[in-house]
Structure formats: C-alpha cells, structure tokens
Amino acid sequence: MITIIAKFNVLNGSVDEFKKCAVNVVRDTRKEKGNLAYKIYQSREDATKFTFIEEWLNDTAIEQHNNAKHFLQFLEDIKPLTDGDVQIEQLTKVPSVFC
C-alpha cells in the first residue's frame, strides 16, 4: 500500500469553488480500481490550506489515477484557484507490531 499526502494552498476568495472541485474529484476517484481511500481535509488554523490523504494499492493504480480524465480536469479547474505548486509526498508504512 502507498499513501500520498497532497497539500494545496488556495487563494483567498476561492475556497468554496475549490471545495466544489474537490468533492467531485474525491467522488470519482473513490470509484477507481486500486484506490483504497481518498479523503480531503481543511486546516482548522487556515481555511485556505487543504490536504488530500490517499491510499493506493500500488504504483499502477496511482499511474492510472494520474491519467484519469476526472483527475486531469480537476488539476485544470483548480489552477486559477490555487497559489503555488501542490506539495506531494508518497509514503509507505513501516512494518510494526504496533500498527
């Protein structure tokens, strides 16, 4: 399993529109083969900061998602709504008896 954390900075005045776009991409992505979880969070301290936390079965599923029509449309739609590049980190779980 691969976890992805993607962080977005949204422009002031664009938060509601970003949320609309995010709801659509979350809905469609959850239907994708190989997607285990896809959630979006909004910062409690700064309403313009959003974080997606995703879980994927493997790299193939991530590649298919990155080329999916709904995801590419999301990226296009949010360009005028965001400030700076998205920050993306990919993680794998460390095996442990406690996890």
PDB file as gemmi writes it, atoms N, CA and C in Angstrom:
CRYST1    1.000    1.000    1.000  90.00  90.00  90.00 P 1                      
ATOM      1  N   MET A   1       0.836  -1.170   0.000  1.00  0.00           N  
ATOM      2  CA  MET A   1       0.000   0.000   0.000  1.00  0.00           C  
ATOM      3  C   MET A   1       0.886   1.239   0.000  1.00  0.00           C  
ATOM      4  N   ILE A   2       0.448   2.246  -0.756  1.00  0.00           N  
ATOM      5  CA  ILE A   2       1.160   3.519  -0.849  1.00  0.00           C  
ATOM      6  C   ILE A   2       0.212   4.623  -0.388  1.00  0.00           C  
ATOM      7  N   THR A   3       0.715   5.474   0.493  1.00  0.00           N  
ATOM      8  CA  THR A   3      -0.052   6.624   0.957  1.00  0.00           C  
ATOM      9  C   THR A   3       0.521   7.877   0.313  1.00  0.00           C  
ATOM     10  N   ILE A   4      -0.358   8.733  -0.158  1.00  0.00           N  
ATOM     11  CA  ILE A   4       0.049  10.015  -0.728  1.00  0.00           C  
ATOM     12  C   ILE A   4      -0.587  11.125   0.087  1.00  0.00           C  
ATOM     13  N   ILE A   5       0.225  12.123   0.402  1.00  0.00           N  
ATOM     14  CA  ILE A   5      -0.271  13.337   1.047  1.00  0.00           C  
ATOM     15  C   ILE A   5      -0.022  14.476   0.063  1.00  0.00           C  
ATOM     16  N   ALA A   6      -1.098  15.145  -0.330  1.00  0.00           N  
ATOM     17  CA  ALA A   6      -1.008  16.256  -1.277  1.00  0.00           C  
ATOM     18  C   ALA A   6      -1.586  17.501  -0.619  1.00  0.00           C  
ATOM     19  N   LYS A   7      -0.780  18.571  -0.584  1.00  0.00           N  
ATOM     20  CA  LYS A   7      -1.191  19.802   0.094  1.00  0.00           C  
ATOM     21  C   LYS A   7      -1.348  20.931  -0.908  1.00  0.00           C  
ATOM     22  N   PHE A   8      -2.471  21.649  -0.772  1.00  0.00           N  
ATOM     23  CA  PHE A   8      -2.808  22.748  -1.662  1.00  0.00           C  
ATOM     24  C   PHE A   8      -3.000  24.035  -0.866  1.00  0.00           C  
ATOM     25  N   ASN A   9      -2.498  25.125  -1.410  1.00  0.00           N  
ATOM     26  CA  ASN A   9      -2.778  26.453  -0.875  1.00  0.00           C  
ATOM     27  C   ASN A   9      -3.768  27.120  -1.827  1.00  0.00           C  
ATOM     28  N   VAL A  10      -4.920  27.488  -1.303  1.00  0.00           N  
ATOM     29  CA  VAL A  10      -5.990  28.059  -2.105  1.00  0.00           C  
ATOM     30  C   VAL A  10      -6.010  29.571  -1.901  1.00  0.00           C  
ATOM     31  N   LEU A  11      -6.282  30.293  -2.967  1.00  0.00           N  
ATOM     32  CA  LEU A  11      -6.345  31.744  -2.898  1.00  0.00           C  
ATOM     33  C   LEU A  11      -7.539  32.189  -2.057  1.00  0.00           C  
ATOM     34  N   ASN A  12      -7.369  33.282  -1.336  1.00  0.00           N  
ATOM     35  CA  ASN A  12      -8.498  33.870  -0.597  1.00  0.00           C  
ATOM     36  C   ASN A  12      -9.615  34.161  -1.585  1.00  0.00           C  
ATOM     37  N   GLY A  13     -10.823  33.857  -1.199  1.00  0.00           N  
ATOM     38  CA  GLY A  13     -11.971  34.069  -2.069  1.00  0.00           C  
ATOM     39  C   GLY A  13     -12.256  32.902  -3.001  1.00  0.00           C  
ATOM     40  N   SER A  14     -11.392  31.892  -3.023  1.00  0.00           N  
ATOM     41  CA  SER A  14     -11.575  30.743  -3.924  1.00  0.00           C  
ATOM     42  C   SER A  14     -11.852  29.449  -3.183  1.00  0.00           C  
ATOM     43  N   VAL A  15     -11.994  29.513  -1.881  1.00  0.00           N  
ATOM     44  CA  VAL A  15     -12.155  28.306  -1.060  1.00  0.00           C  
ATOM     45  C   VAL A  15     -13.412  27.531  -1.446  1.00  0.00           C  
ATOM     46  N   ASP A  16     -14.542  28.212  -1.585  1.00  0.00           N  
ATOM     47  CA  ASP A  16     -15.786  27.498  -1.905  1.00  0.00           C  
ATOM     48  C   ASP A  16     -15.709  26.812  -3.260  1.00  0.00           C  
ATOM     49  N   GLU A  17     -15.133  27.475  -4.241  1.00  0.00           N  
ATOM     50  CA  GLU A  17     -15.002  26.874  -5.572  1.00  0.00           C  
ATOM     51  C   GLU A  17     -14.041  25.685  -5.534  1.00  0.00           C  
ATOM     52  N   PHE A  18     -12.955  25.799  -4.779  1.00  0.00           N  
ATOM     53  CA  PHE A  18     -12.020  24.687  -4.638  1.00  0.00           C  
ATOM     54  C   PHE A  18     -12.727  23.482  -4.011  1.00  0.00           C  
ATOM     55  N   LYS A  19     -13.527  23.739  -2.986  1.00  0.00           N  
ATOM     56  CA  LYS A  19     -14.258  22.642  -2.332  1.00  0.00           C  
ATOM     57  C   LYS A  19     -15.174  21.927  -3.315  1.00  0.00           C  
ATOM     58  N   LYS A  20     -15.846  22.666  -4.183  1.00  0.00           N  
ATOM     59  CA  LYS A  20     -16.727  22.046  -5.181  1.00  0.00           C  
ATOM     60  C   LYS A  20     -15.926  21.126  -6.105  1.00  0.00           C  
ATOM     61  N   CYS A  21     -14.789  21.618  -6.551  1.00  0.00           N  
ATOM     62  CA  CYS A  21     -13.930  20.799  -7.422  1.00  0.00           C  
ATOM     63  C   CYS A  21     -13.429  19.567  -6.676  1.00  0.00           C  
ATOM     64  N   ALA A  22     -13.048  19.753  -5.414  1.00  0.00           N  
ATOM     65  CA  ALA A  22     -12.500  18.658  -4.612  1.00  0.00           C  
ATOM     66  C   ALA A  22     -13.542  17.566  -4.373  1.00  0.00           C  
ATOM     67  N   VAL A  23     -14.774  17.970  -4.075  1.00  0.00           N  
ATOM     68  CA  VAL A  23     -15.835  16.991  -3.835  1.00  0.00           C  
ATOM     69  C   VAL A  23     -16.020  16.102  -5.065  1.00  0.00           C  
ATOM     70  N   ASN A  24     -15.978  16.702  -6.242  1.00  0.00           N  
ATOM     71  CA  ASN A  24     -16.149  15.927  -7.471  1.00  0.00           C  
ATOM     72  C   ASN A  24     -15.005  14.946  -7.701  1.00  0.00           C  
ATOM     73  N   VAL A  25     -13.769  15.404  -7.505  1.00  0.00           N  
ATOM     74  CA  VAL A  25     -12.638  14.503  -7.754  1.00  0.00           C  
ATOM     75  C   VAL A  25     -12.587  13.390  -6.711  1.00  0.00           C  
ATOM     76  N   VAL A  26     -12.956  13.693  -5.479  1.00  0.00           N  
ATOM     77  CA  VAL A  26     -12.991  12.655  -4.441  1.00  0.00           C  
ATOM     78  C   VAL A  26     -14.030  11.596  -4.804  1.00  0.00           C  
ATOM     79  N   ARG A  27     -15.210  12.035  -5.181  1.00  0.00           N  
ATOM     80  CA  ARG A  27     -16.289  11.094  -5.544  1.00  0.00           C  
ATOM     81  C   ARG A  27     -15.853  10.165  -6.666  1.00  0.00           C  
ATOM     82  N   ASP A  28     -15.281  10.731  -7.713  1.00  0.00           N  
ATOM     83  CA  ASP A  28     -14.896   9.922  -8.874  1.00  0.00           C  
ATOM     84  C   ASP A  28     -13.670   9.052  -8.593  1.00  0.00           C  
ATOM     85  N   THR A  29     -12.747   9.558  -7.805  1.00  0.00           N  
ATOM     86  CA  THR A  29     -11.535   8.795  -7.513  1.00  0.00           C  
ATOM     87  C   THR A  29     -11.837   7.586  -6.644  1.00  0.00           C  
ATOM     88  N   ARG A  30     -12.762   7.706  -5.735  1.00  0.00           N  
ATOM     89  CA  ARG A  30     -13.108   6.569  -4.867  1.00  0.00           C  
ATOM     90  C   ARG A  30     -13.646   5.384  -5.658  1.00  0.00           C  
ATOM     91  N   LYS A  31     -14.076   5.607  -6.879  1.00  0.00           N  
ATOM     92  CA  LYS A  31     -14.586   4.536  -7.730  1.00  0.00           C  
ATOM     93  C   LYS A  31     -13.470   3.826  -8.491  1.00  0.00           C  
ATOM     94  N   GLU A  32     -12.268   4.386  -8.467  1.00  0.00           N  
ATOM     95  CA  GLU A  32     -11.165   3.832  -9.248  1.00  0.00           C  
ATOM     96  C   GLU A  32     -10.661   2.508  -8.671  1.00  0.00           C  
ATOM     97  N   LYS A  33     -10.306   1.615  -9.589  1.00  0.00           N  
ATOM     98  CA  LYS A  33      -9.699   0.351  -9.184  1.00  0.00           C  
ATOM     99  C   LYS A  33      -8.337   0.652  -8.564  1.00  0.00           C  
ATOM    100  N   GLY A  34      -8.063   0.072  -7.421  1.00  0.00           N  
ATOM    101  CA  GLY A  34      -6.788   0.280  -6.756  1.00  0.00           C  
ATOM    102  C   GLY A  34      -6.777   1.417  -5.756  1.00  0.00           C  
ATOM    103  N   ASN A  35      -7.881   2.180  -5.683  1.00  0.00           N  
ATOM    104  CA  ASN A  35      -7.966   3.235  -4.669  1.00  0.00           C  
ATOM    105  C   ASN A  35      -8.542   2.642  -3.394  1.00  0.00           C  
ATOM    106  N   LEU A  36      -7.806   2.779  -2.301  1.00  0.00           N  
ATOM    107  CA  LEU A  36      -8.228   2.239  -1.015  1.00  0.00           C  
ATOM    108  C   LEU A  36      -8.864   3.310  -0.130  1.00  0.00           C  
ATOM    109  N   ALA A  37      -8.441   4.556  -0.300  1.00  0.00           N  
ATOM    110  CA  ALA A  37      -9.002   5.681   0.453  1.00  0.00           C  
ATOM    111  C   ALA A  37      -8.596   6.970  -0.241  1.00  0.00           C  
ATOM    112  N   TYR A  38      -9.471   7.974  -0.167  1.00  0.00           N  
ATOM    113  CA  TYR A  38      -9.189   9.265  -0.793  1.00  0.00           C  
ATOM    114  C   TYR A  38     -10.017  10.291  -0.040  1.00  0.00           C  
ATOM    115  N   LYS A  39      -9.360  11.044   0.831  1.00  0.00           N  
ATOM    116  CA  LYS A  39     -10.056  11.986   1.704  1.00  0.00           C  
ATOM    117  C   LYS A  39      -9.422  13.360   1.605  1.00  0.00           C  
ATOM    118  N   ILE A  40     -10.241  14.376   1.837  1.00  0.00           N  
ATOM    119  CA  ILE A  40      -9.735  15.743   1.823  1.00  0.00           C  
ATOM    120  C   ILE A  40     -10.021  16.389   3.172  1.00  0.00           C  
ATOM    121  N   TYR A  41      -9.046  17.181   3.620  1.00  0.00           N  
ATOM    122  CA  TYR A  41      -9.134  17.866   4.904  1.00  0.00           C  
ATOM    123  C   TYR A  41      -8.835  19.346   4.700  1.00  0.00           C  
ATOM    124  N   GLN A  42      -9.486  20.172   5.513  1.00  0.00           N  
ATOM    125  CA  GLN A  42      -9.235  21.611   5.511  1.00  0.00           C  
ATOM    126  C   GLN A  42      -8.618  21.993   6.850  1.00  0.00           C  
ATOM    127  N   SER A  43      -7.591  22.808   6.810  1.00  0.00           N  
ATOM    128  CA  SER A  43      -6.909  23.227   8.025  1.00  0.00           C  
ATOM    129  C   SER A  43      -7.858  23.977   8.959  1.00  0.00           C  
ATOM    130  N   ARG A  44      -7.744  23.714  10.223  1.00  0.00           N  
ATOM    131  CA  ARG A  44      -8.530  24.438  11.225  1.00  0.00           C  
ATOM    132  C   ARG A  44      -7.932  25.802  11.514  1.00  0.00           C  
ATOM    133  N   GLU A  45      -6.643  25.958  11.267  1.00  0.00           N  
ATOM    134  CA  GLU A  45      -5.975  27.226  11.531  1.00  0.00           C  
ATOM    135  C   GLU A  45      -6.010  28.182  10.342  1.00  0.00           C  
ATOM    136  N   ASP A  46      -6.051  27.633   9.129  1.00  0.00           N  
ATOM    137  CA  ASP A  46      -6.012  28.446   7.916  1.00  0.00           C  
ATOM    138  C   ASP A  46      -6.935  27.815   6.882  1.00  0.00           C  
ATOM    139  N   ALA A  47      -8.084  28.422   6.673  1.00  0.00           N  
ATOM    140  CA  ALA A  47      -9.125  27.854   5.803  1.00  0.00           C  
ATOM    141  C   ALA A  47      -8.698  27.737   4.345  1.00  0.00           C  
ATOM    142  N   THR A  48      -7.559  28.328   3.976  1.00  0.00           N  
ATOM    143  CA  THR A  48      -7.097  28.243   2.592  1.00  0.00           C  
ATOM    144  C   THR A  48      -6.145  27.069   2.364  1.00  0.00           C  
ATOM    145  N   LYS A  49      -5.910  26.275   3.372  1.00  0.00           N  
ATOM    146  CA  LYS A  49      -4.990  25.137   3.251  1.00  0.00           C  
ATOM    147  C   LYS A  49      -5.776  23.818   3.276  1.00  0.00           C  
ATOM    148  N   PHE A  50      -5.556  23.007   2.249  1.00  0.00           N  
ATOM    149  CA  PHE A  50      -6.249  21.727   2.107  1.00  0.00           C  
ATOM    150  C   PHE A  50      -5.232  20.607   1.949  1.00  0.00           C  
ATOM    151  N   THR A  51      -5.570  19.451   2.495  1.00  0.00           N  
ATOM    152  CA  THR A  51      -4.711  18.271   2.397  1.00  0.00           C  
ATOM    153  C   THR A  51      -5.546  17.075   1.941  1.00  0.00           C  
ATOM    154  N   PHE A  52      -5.073  16.424   0.900  1.00  0.00           N  
ATOM    155  CA  PHE A  52      -5.651  15.158   0.462  1.00  0.00           C  
ATOM    156  C   PHE A  52      -4.792  14.051   1.066  1.00  0.00           C  
ATOM    157  N   ILE A  53      -5.438  13.044   1.634  1.00  0.00           N  
ATOM    158  CA  ILE A  53      -4.738  11.854   2.100  1.00  0.00           C  
ATOM    159  C   ILE A  53      -5.313  10.677   1.320  1.00  0.00           C  
ATOM    160  N   GLU A  54      -4.428  10.043   0.575  1.00  0.00           N  
ATOM    161  CA  GLU A  54      -4.838   8.994  -0.362  1.00  0.00           C  
ATOM    162  C   GLU A  54      -4.129   7.690  -0.011  1.00  0.00           C  
ATOM    163  N   GLU A  55      -4.808   6.596  -0.256  1.00  0.00           N  
ATOM    164  CA  GLU A  55      -4.184   5.281  -0.122  1.00  0.00           C  
ATOM    165  C   GLU A  55      -4.443   4.493  -1.397  1.00  0.00           C  
ATOM    166  N   TRP A  56      -3.367   3.936  -1.912  1.00  0.00           N  
ATOM    167  CA  TRP A  56      -3.410   3.217  -3.185  1.00  0.00           C  
ATOM    168  C   TRP A  56      -2.834   1.824  -3.029  1.00  0.00           C  
ATOM    169  N   LEU A  57      -3.358   0.907  -3.819  1.00  0.00           N  
ATOM    170  CA  LEU A  57      -2.903  -0.474  -3.797  1.00  0.00           C  
ATOM    171  C   LEU A  57      -1.457  -0.597  -4.269  1.00  0.00           C  
ATOM    172  N   ASN A  58      -1.127   0.139  -5.357  1.00  0.00           N  
ATOM    173  CA  ASN A  58       0.207   0.018  -5.944  1.00  0.00           C  
ATOM    174  C   ASN A  58       0.489   1.186  -6.886  1.00  0.00           C  
ATOM    175  N   ASP A  59       1.683   1.176  -7.485  1.00  0.00           N  
ATOM    176  CA  ASP A  59       2.076   2.244  -8.403  1.00  0.00           C  
ATOM    177  C   ASP A  59       1.221   2.270  -9.666  1.00  0.00           C  
ATOM    178  N   THR A  60       0.774   1.131 -10.117  1.00  0.00           N  
ATOM    179  CA  THR A  60      -0.083   1.077 -11.299  1.00  0.00           C  
ATOM    180  C   THR A  60      -1.372   1.840 -11.060  1.00  0.00           C  
ATOM    181  N   ALA A  61      -1.967   1.664  -9.897  1.00  0.00           N  
ATOM    182  CA  ALA A  61      -3.207   2.376  -9.566  1.00  0.00           C  
ATOM    183  C   ALA A  61      -2.968   3.885  -9.522  1.00  0.00           C  
ATOM    184  N   ILE A  62      -1.827   4.298  -8.992  1.00  0.00           N  
ATOM    185  CA  ILE A  62      -1.501   5.728  -8.942  1.00  0.00           C  
ATOM    186  C   ILE A  62      -1.328   6.281 -10.353  1.00  0.00           C  
ATOM    187  N   GLU A  63      -0.629   5.553 -11.190  1.00  0.00           N  
ATOM    188  CA  GLU A  63      -0.419   5.994 -12.565  1.00  0.00           C  
ATOM    189  C   GLU A  63      -1.744   6.121 -13.311  1.00  0.00           C  
ATOM    190  N   GLN A  64      -2.633   5.152 -13.129  1.00  0.00           N  
ATOM    191  CA  GLN A  64      -3.941   5.224 -13.777  1.00  0.00           C  
ATOM    192  C   GLN A  64      -4.729   6.433 -13.265  1.00  0.00           C  
ATOM    193  N   HIS A  65      -4.639   6.699 -11.973  1.00  0.00           N  
ATOM    194  CA  HIS A  65      -5.324   7.865 -11.406  1.00  0.00           C  
ATOM    195  C   HIS A  65      -4.759   9.155 -11.989  1.00  0.00           C  
ATOM    196  N   ASN A  66      -3.448   9.244 -12.068  1.00  0.00           N  
ATOM    197  CA  ASN A  66      -2.821  10.460 -12.570  1.00  0.00           C  
ATOM    198  C   ASN A  66      -3.175  10.752 -14.026  1.00  0.00           C  
ATOM    199  N   ASN A  67      -3.630   9.745 -14.748  1.00  0.00           N  
ATOM    200  CA  ASN A  67      -4.033   9.915 -16.143  1.00  0.00           C  
ATOM    201  C   ASN A  67      -5.549   9.880 -16.345  1.00  0.00           C  
ATOM    202  N   ALA A  68      -6.304   9.752 -15.252  1.00  0.00           N  
ATOM    203  CA  ALA A  68      -7.763   9.682 -15.341  1.00  0.00           C  
ATOM    204  C   ALA A  68      -8.333  11.039 -15.753  1.00  0.00           C  
ATOM    205  N   LYS A  69      -9.336  10.992 -16.595  1.00  0.00           N  
ATOM    206  CA  LYS A  69      -9.953  12.216 -17.126  1.00  0.00           C  
ATOM    207  C   LYS A  69     -10.426  13.139 -16.001  1.00  0.00           C  
ATOM    208  N   HIS A  70     -11.086  12.591 -14.996  1.00  0.00           N  
ATOM    209  CA  HIS A  70     -11.625  13.439 -13.922  1.00  0.00           C  
ATOM    210  C   HIS A  70     -10.511  14.084 -13.102  1.00  0.00           C  
ATOM    211  N   PHE A  71      -9.387  13.398 -12.931  1.00  0.00           N  
ATOM    212  CA  PHE A  71      -8.276  13.971 -12.174  1.00  0.00           C  
ATOM    213  C   PHE A  71      -7.580  15.070 -12.976  1.00  0.00           C  
ATOM    214  N   LEU A  72      -7.359  14.831 -14.257  1.00  0.00           N  
ATOM    215  CA  LEU A  72      -6.750  15.853 -15.106  1.00  0.00           C  
ATOM    216  C   LEU A  72      -7.637  17.093 -15.187  1.00  0.00           C  
ATOM    217  N   GLN A  73      -8.941  16.886 -15.237  1.00  0.00           N  
ATOM    218  CA  GLN A  73      -9.877  18.018 -15.252  1.00  0.00           C  
ATOM    219  C   GLN A  73      -9.815  18.793 -13.934  1.00  0.00           C  
ATOM    220  N   PHE A  74      -9.717  18.071 -12.819  1.00  0.00           N  
ATOM    221  CA  PHE A  74      -9.576  18.712 -11.510  1.00  0.00           C  
ATOM    222  C   PHE A  74      -8.351  19.613 -11.486  1.00  0.00           C  
ATOM    223  N   LEU A  75      -7.219  19.107 -11.946  1.00  0.00           N  
ATOM    224  CA  LEU A  75      -5.989  19.896 -11.949  1.00  0.00           C  
ATOM    225  C   LEU A  75      -6.139  21.152 -12.792  1.00  0.00           C  
ATOM    226  N   GLU A  76      -6.823  21.024 -13.906  1.00  0.00           N  
ATOM    227  CA  GLU A  76      -7.062  22.181 -14.778  1.00  0.00           C  
ATOM    228  C   GLU A  76      -7.999  23.191 -14.099  1.00  0.00           C  
ATOM    229  N   ASP A  77      -9.049  22.688 -13.477  1.00  0.00           N  
ATOM    230  CA  ASP A  77     -10.045  23.555 -12.847  1.00  0.00           C  
ATOM    231  C   ASP A  77      -9.492  24.338 -11.664  1.00  0.00           C  
ATOM    232  N   ILE A  78      -8.530  23.747 -10.940  1.00  0.00           N  
ATOM    233  CA  ILE A  78      -8.043  24.428  -9.731  1.00  0.00           C  
ATOM    234  C   ILE A  78      -6.856  25.357  -9.993  1.00  0.00           C  
ATOM    235  N   LYS A  79      -6.318  25.341 -11.200  1.00  0.00           N  
ATOM    236  CA  LYS A  79      -5.172  26.215 -11.491  1.00  0.00           C  
ATOM    237  C   LYS A  79      -5.426  27.667 -11.081  1.00  0.00           C  
ATOM    238  N   PRO A  80      -6.550  28.256 -11.471  1.00  0.00           N  
ATOM    239  CA  PRO A  80      -6.765  29.661 -11.101  1.00  0.00           C  
ATOM    240  C   PRO A  80      -7.177  29.851  -9.632  1.00  0.00           C  
ATOM    241  N   LEU A  81      -7.396  28.752  -8.921  1.00  0.00           N  
ATOM    242  CA  LEU A  81      -7.873  28.823  -7.535  1.00  0.00           C  
ATOM    243  C   LEU A  81      -6.762  28.652  -6.512  1.00  0.00           C  
ATOM    244  N   THR A  82      -5.597  28.192  -6.962  1.00  0.00           N  
ATOM    245  CA  THR A  82      -4.530  27.840  -6.023  1.00  0.00           C  
ATOM    246  C   THR A  82      -3.328  28.757  -6.174  1.00  0.00           C  
ATOM    247  N   ASP A  83      -2.545  28.795  -5.115  1.00  0.00           N  
ATOM    248  CA  ASP A  83      -1.343  29.613  -5.050  1.00  0.00           C  
ATOM    249  C   ASP A  83      -0.138  28.692  -4.899  1.00  0.00           C  
ATOM    250  N   GLY A  84       0.716  28.655  -5.893  1.00  0.00           N  
ATOM    251  CA  GLY A  84       1.896  27.806  -5.820  1.00  0.00           C  
ATOM    252  C   GLY A  84       1.614  26.382  -6.243  1.00  0.00           C  
ATOM    253  N   ASP A  85       2.664  25.591  -6.225  1.00  0.00           N  
ATOM    254  CA  ASP A  85       2.570  24.191  -6.630  1.00  0.00           C  
ATOM    255  C   ASP A  85       2.036  23.336  -5.484  1.00  0.00           C  
ATOM    256  N   VAL A  86       1.378  22.256  -5.861  1.00  0.00           N  
ATOM    257  CA  VAL A  86       0.935  21.277  -4.871  1.00  0.00           C  
ATOM    258  C   VAL A  86       2.170  20.597  -4.289  1.00  0.00           C  
ATOM    259  N   GLN A  87       2.128  20.346  -2.999  1.00  0.00           N  
ATOM    260  CA  GLN A  87       3.217  19.627  -2.322  1.00  0.00           C  
ATOM    261  C   GLN A  87       2.779  18.175  -2.172  1.00  0.00           C  
ATOM    262  N   ILE A  88       3.553  17.271  -2.752  1.00  0.00           N  
ATOM    263  CA  ILE A  88       3.174  15.857  -2.761  1.00  0.00           C  
ATOM    264  C   ILE A  88       4.261  15.033  -2.086  1.00  0.00           C  
ATOM    265  N   GLU A  89       3.812  14.141  -1.214  1.00  0.00           N  
ATOM    266  CA  GLU A  89       4.726  13.211  -0.559  1.00  0.00           C  
ATOM    267  C   GLU A  89       4.123  11.821  -0.640  1.00  0.00           C  
ATOM    268  N   GLN A  90       4.926  10.846  -1.059  1.00  0.00           N  
ATOM    269  CA  GLN A  90       4.495   9.456  -1.099  1.00  0.00           C  
ATOM    270  C   GLN A  90       5.156   8.712   0.052  1.00  0.00           C  
ATOM    271  N   LEU A  91       4.367   7.895   0.733  1.00  0.00           N  
ATOM    272  CA  LEU A  91       4.823   7.185   1.927  1.00  0.00           C  
ATOM    273  C   LEU A  91       4.472   5.709   1.839  1.00  0.00           C  
ATOM    274  N   THR A  92       5.292   4.904   2.483  1.00  0.00           N  
ATOM    275  CA  THR A  92       4.944   3.501   2.708  1.00  0.00           C  
ATOM    276  C   THR A  92       4.991   3.254   4.198  1.00  0.00           C  
ATOM    277  N   LYS A  93       4.136   2.380   4.649  1.00  0.00           N  
ATOM    278  CA  LYS A  93       4.024   2.089   6.074  1.00  0.00           C  
ATOM    279  C   LYS A  93       5.233   1.276   6.554  1.00  0.00           C  
ATOM    280  N   VAL A  94       5.716   1.637   7.705  1.00  0.00           N  
ATOM    281  CA  VAL A  94       6.800   0.888   8.326  1.00  0.00           C  
ATOM    282  C   VAL A  94       6.195  -0.284   9.095  1.00  0.00           C  
ATOM    283  N   PRO A  95       6.599  -1.506   8.771  1.00  0.00           N  
ATOM    284  CA  PRO A  95       6.031  -2.666   9.473  1.00  0.00           C  
ATOM    285  C   PRO A  95       6.325  -2.600  10.974  1.00  0.00           C  
ATOM    286  N   SER A  96       5.315  -2.909  11.743  1.00  0.00           N  
ATOM    287  CA  SER A  96       5.470  -2.885  13.187  1.00  0.00           C  
ATOM    288  C   SER A  96       4.360  -3.699  13.836  1.00  0.00           C  
ATOM    289  N   VAL A  97       4.646  -4.234  14.971  1.00  0.00           N  
ATOM    290  CA  VAL A  97       3.617  -4.975  15.711  1.00  0.00           C  
ATOM    291  C   VAL A  97       2.586  -4.030  16.306  1.00  0.00           C  
ATOM    292  N   PHE A  98       2.897  -2.719  16.347  1.00  0.00           N  
ATOM    293  CA  PHE A  98       2.003  -1.749  16.956  1.00  0.00           C  
ATOM    294  C   PHE A  98       1.060  -1.103  15.946  1.00  0.00           C  
ATOM    295  N   CYS A  99       1.254  -1.349  14.645  1.00  0.00           N  
ATOM    296  CA  CYS A  99       0.424  -0.701  13.618  1.00  0.00           C  
ATOM    297  C   CYS A  99      -0.613  -1.650  13.063  1.00  0.00           C  
TER     298      CYS A  99                                                      
END                                                                             
